[in-house]
Amino acid sequence: MGKPVVYGADYSVYVRIVRLALAEKGIDYELVPVDVFAAEGIPAWYLEHHPFGSIPAFEHDGFRLFEASAIARYVDEAFDGPALQPKDPRDRARMNQIIGMLDAYAYRSMVWDVAVERLEKEAPDETLIASGLSQASKTLQTLASLKASGPWFLGDQLTLADLHAAPIIGYFVKVTEGQKLLAEFPGIQAWWDRIAARPSFAKTEKAG
């Protein structure tokens, strides 16, 4: 099989989710830069890969996909390497529940409402940050309640749920408020320390 291609930017949470899956599987890939925030706009050619102009998109031997969750599942199932999805249907359902929860309730609040607002705005919206932190607290509390005993969310097996959460929380803890809030949940803090130390996490860190 040919080398897979990931289209996107290294700053993107969702691009990193896909790159983490590839790294954990030990798969070499090409990252084709696509900056959706470029002044000149989204390249016209890219809309053939993602009709909505978001990132990431993915291609492997002529097979194209977009949406990070679909790509990550394909990567797990199409390539050799350690399994990133549990076989047990209840565990798999829990994995998918965590991923869906992160998409629906954590990404916007942790990344945009808190981290981006604090790090990149000259005059941050403190009301928005406070609202984001409230939502983030509920997310972390729920993660703590769902987490199985063991090193990872589903127990002893690292899964796509862990890889989905890592870049989101990685952005969140770039700011002091995120670090302090995470510390209130010792089990999730320990999980974060563990996944942040993995080679795949360092390998997919934004350049520069």
C-alpha positions in Angstrom: 0.0 0.0 0.0 1.1 3.6 -0.7 1.9 6.2 1.9 -1.2 7.9 3.2 -1.5 11.7 2.8 -3.0 14.0 5.5 -4.1 17.5 4.4 -4.1 20.1 7.0 -2.0 22.3 9.4 0.1 21.2 12.3 -1.6 23.7 14.6 -5.0 21.9 14.2 -6.4 19.8 17.0 -8.2 17.6 14.5 -5.3 17.1 12.2 -3.2 16.1 15.2 -5.8 13.5 16.2 -5.2 11.8 12.8 -1.5 12.2 13.1 -1.5 10.7 16.6 -3.4 7.6 15.3 -0.8 7.2 12.4 2.1 7.6 14.9 0.7 5.1 17.3 0.2 2.6 14.4 3.8 3.3 13.3 2.7 4.5 9.8 4.7 6.9 7.8 2.7 9.6 6.0 2.9 12.8 4.2 1.5 16.0 5.7 0.4 18.4 2.9 0.0 21.9 4.4 -3.4 23.5 4.2 -4.0 26.7 6.1 -7.7 27.4 6.4 -7.0 30.8 8.0 -4.7 32.0 5.2 -5.4 35.6 4.1 -6.0 34.4 0.5 -8.6 31.9 1.7 -8.9 28.1 1.3 -7.2 26.9 -1.9 -9.7 26.0 -4.6 -8.0 22.6 -5.2 -8.6 21.6 -1.6 -12.4 21.7 -1.9 -12.1 18.5 -4.0 -10.8 16.8 -0.8 -13.1 18.5 1.7 -16.2 20.1 0.3 -16.7 22.2 3.4 -13.1 23.4 3.4 -12.2 22.2 6.9 -9.2 20.2 8.0 -8.1 17.4 8.0 -8.7 15.5 4.8 -7.0 12.2 4.0 -6.1 10.1 1.0 -4.7 6.6 0.7 -4.2 4.7 -2.5 -6.9 6.8 -4.2 -9.4 6.5 -1.3 -10.4 9.9 0.1 -11.9 10.7 3.5 -12.6 13.7 5.6 -13.7 14.1 9.2 -11.1 13.2 11.8 -13.0 10.4 13.6 -13.7 8.6 10.3 -10.1 8.9 9.3 -8.7 7.7 12.6 -11.0 4.7 12.6 -9.9 3.9 9.0 -6.2 4.2 10.1 -6.8 1.8 12.9 -8.5 -0.8 10.8 -6.6 -0.5 7.5 -3.0 -0.7 8.8 -1.0 -3.1 11.0 0.0 -2.1 14.4 -1.5 -2.0 17.9 -5.3 -1.9 17.9 -6.7 1.5 18.9 -10.3 0.4 19.3 -11.6 -2.1 21.9 -13.2 -5.4 20.7 -15.9 -5.4 23.4 -19.0 -3.7 22.1 -19.6 -1.9 25.4 -16.1 -0.6 25.6 -16.3 0.5 21.9 -19.5 2.3 22.6 -17.9 4.0 25.6 -15.0 5.1 23.4 -17.4 6.5 20.8 -19.4 8.2 23.5 -16.2 10.0 24.9 -15.2 11.0 21.4 -18.7 12.4 20.7 -18.8 14.2 24.0 -15.4 15.8 23.3 -16.5 17.1 19.9 -19.8 18.4 21.2 -18.8 19.9 24.5 -15.0 20.1 25.0 -13.5 21.4 21.7 -15.2 24.7 21.5 -15.0 25.5 25.2 -11.5 24.4 25.9 -9.8 25.4 22.7 -11.6 28.4 21.4 -13.4 29.9 24.4 -10.5 29.5 26.8 -7.1 28.9 25.1 -7.4 30.8 21.9 -9.3 33.7 23.6 -6.6 34.0 26.3 -3.6 33.4 24.1 -4.4 35.2 20.9 -6.7 38.1 21.7 -5.4 41.5 22.7 -8.5 42.1 24.7 -9.8 38.6 25.8 -13.5 38.3 26.4 -13.5 37.4 30.1 -17.2 36.4 30.1 -16.6 34.0 27.2 -13.5 32.5 29.1 -15.6 32.1 32.3 -18.3 30.3 30.3 -15.7 28.1 28.6 -14.2 27.2 32.0 -17.6 26.2 33.4 -18.2 23.9 30.4 -14.7 22.6 30.6 -15.2 21.8 34.3 -18.3 19.8 33.5 -16.4 18.0 30.7 -13.5 17.0 33.0 -15.9 15.9 35.7 -17.8 13.7 33.2 -14.5 12.3 31.8 -13.4 11.4 35.4 -16.7 9.6 36.0 -16.5 7.7 32.7 -12.8 6.7 33.0 -12.2 3.1 33.8 -9.5 2.0 36.2 -6.1 1.8 34.6 -3.9 4.2 32.7 -6.3 5.1 29.8 -9.9 6.1 29.5 -10.9 2.5 28.7 -8.5 0.8 31.1 -5.3 -0.8 30.0 -5.8 -0.3 26.2 -4.9 3.1 24.6 -7.7 3.9 22.3 -8.9 6.6 19.9 -10.7 8.2 22.8 -7.4 9.0 24.4 -5.9 10.3 21.1 -9.0 12.4 20.5 -8.8 14.0 24.0 -5.0 14.6 24.0 -4.8 17.6 21.5 -7.9 19.2 23.0 -6.6 19.1 26.5 -3.1 20.0 25.2 -4.4 23.3 24.0 -6.4 23.9 27.2 -3.4 23.5 29.5 -1.4 26.1 27.5 -3.2 28.7 29.8 -3.0 29.0 33.5 -6.7 28.6 34.0 -6.6 25.3 32.1 -3.8 24.0 34.2 -5.5 24.9 37.5 -8.8 23.3 36.5 -7.2 20.1 35.3 -5.4 19.8 38.6 -8.7 19.6 40.3 -9.3 16.2 38.7 -6.3 14.0 39.8 -7.3 11.0 37.7 -7.5 13.1 34.5 -4.3 15.0 35.4 -2.5 11.7 35.8 -3.9 10.5 32.4 -2.7 13.8 30.8 0.8 13.5 32.3 0.9 9.9 30.9 -0.2 10.7 27.3 1.7 13.9 27.1 4.9 11.9 27.7 4.3 9.5 24.8 6.6 9.7 21.8 3.6 10.1 19.5 2.6 13.3 21.3 6.1 14.8 21.0 6.3 13.8 17.4 3.1 15.5 16.5 3.8 18.8 18.3 3.4 21.9 16.3 6.7 23.0 14.7 8.2 26.2 15.8 
